[in-house]
Amino acid sequence: MSLSKEALQSLAELGVATVYEASGRQGLVDLPLHPLTPGSRVAGPARTVLCAQGDNLMVHAVMAVAQPGEVLVIAMPEAQPVALVGELLATQALRRGVAGMLIDAAVRDAEELGRMGLPIWARYIRARGAERKTLGRLGVPLTLGGTTIRNGDIVVLDADGAVVVAAERAEEVLQAAQARAQREAGLREQFAAGVLSIDLYGLRPQVEEELSRAMGEG
C-alpha cells in the first residue's frame, strides 16, 4: 500500500538519520552526496533510471513518465563524474512535479539548480556533459552505496544524505521513526537539564577508569 502525502511528509520531517535507525539500520545510501538545494528534505517513491555509461538518453526519456511526488533515482552501470542532469532537464522535472532527484553521477549548472529549488542530491558536480545516444532501462532495481533501490521504494533525503525504505516496510518504519523521535525529544529535555548520557545509558562503568585518570590529571 502506498503512503499518503502526509505520511511521506512525516518521513521527510523525521529525516534520514531517524528513519535509518528506526528501520534497523537498513537502507543507507553510503555515498558522498552534494545537496544542491541546502535545507531541503524530501521523501517520495523512487522512479529508477539506469543510463548507459556516459549517456543521459534515459533521463530525457523518464520525463515522459515521471509522476508528481516521485524521486528520480539516476545511475549508470559504473559511477563516473559525467553530468547526467543540468538546468534544462531539471526544468522539465520541476514542471512534472518531481519531488527530488538522487543522482549517482554528476550534475552541472550547479548555481542555477540551487536557485531553482528542485531538491537534487548528486555524487559529483562537473561540467563534463553526457551523450544521448544509447538505450538504458527505466524501472529496474539500482544499487547505490550498497543499497538496492526498486521502483516504488521510499527514498528519504536531507543534509545527512539518503536512506531507502522498502515499499512493503514503509508504514512499519514510519511508525517506528515516529516513536523514536518521541523518545529522542524526551532525552533532549533531560540532557538540556544536565543529565549525562553516560549515566542515562548506563555507560559509566565502561569508562570509569579513564574518567578517574582524566580527573586525576586535571
GIZIDA-V942660 format. One record per backbone hydrogen bond with DSSP energy under -1.0 kcal/mol. CO is the residue of the C=O (numbers start at 0). NH is the residue of the N-H. If there is no record, write none. Layout:
# GIZIDA-V942660
co->CO nh->NH
co->CO nh->NH
This chain:
# GIZIDA-V942660
co->3 nh->7
co->4 nh->8
co->5 nh->9
co->6 nh->10
co->7 nh->11
co->8 nh->12
co->9 nh->13
co->10 nh->14
co->14 nh->18
co->15 nh->19
co->16 nh->20
co->17 nh->21
co->18 nh->22
co->19 nh->24
co->20 nh->23
co->26 nh->163
co->27 nh->29
co->28 nh->30
co->33 nh->121
co->36 nh->39
co->41 nh->156
co->43 nh->154
co->44 nh->70
co->45 nh->151
co->46 nh->72
co->47 nh->138
co->48 nh->74
co->49 nh->136
co->51 nh->54
co->53 nh->130
co->55 nh->59
co->56 nh->60
co->57 nh->61
co->60 nh->63
co->61 nh->64
co->61 nh->65
co->66 nh->69
co->69 nh->98
co->69 nh->99
co->70 nh->46
co->71 nh->101
co->72 nh->48
co->73 nh->103
co->74 nh->50
co->79 nh->81
co->81 nh->105
co->84 nh->107
co->85 nh->89
co->86 nh->90
co->87 nh->91
co->88 nh->92
co->89 nh->93
co->90 nh->94
co->91 nh->95
co->92 nh->97
co->93 nh->96
co->96 nh->68
co->99 nh->71
co->100 nh->120
co->101 nh->73
co->102 nh->104
co->102 nh->122
co->104 nh->123
co->105 nh->83
co->106 nh->125
co->108 nh->112
co->109 nh->113
co->110 nh->114
co->111 nh->115
co->118 nh->100
co->119 nh->35
co->120 nh->102
co->121 nh->33
co->123 nh->106
co->127 nh->82
co->130 nh->55
co->136 nh->49
co->141 nh->148
co->143 nh->146
co->144 nh->29
co->146 nh->143
co->148 nh->141
co->149 nh->152
co->152 nh->45
co->153 nh->164
co->154 nh->43
co->155 nh->162
co->156 nh->41
co->157 nh->160
co->160 nh->157
co->161 nh->28
co->162 nh->155
co->164 nh->153
co->165 nh->168
co->166 nh->169
co->168 nh->172
co->169 nh->173
co->170 nh->174
co->171 nh->175
co->172 nh->176
co->173 nh->177
co->174 nh->178
co->175 nh->179
co->176 nh->180
co->177 nh->181
co->178 nh->182
co->179 nh->183
co->180 nh->184
co->181 nh->185
co->182 nh->186
co->183 nh->187
co->184 nh->188
co->185 nh->189
co->186 nh->190
co->187 nh->191
co->188 nh->192
co->189 nh->194
co->190 nh->193
co->195 nh->199
co->196 nh->200
co->197 nh->202
co->197 nh->203
co->202 nh->205
co->203 nh->206
co->203 nh->207
co->206 nh->210
co->207 nh->211
co->208 nh->212
co->209 nh->213
co->210 nh->214
co->211 nh->215
co->212 nh->216
co->213 nh->217
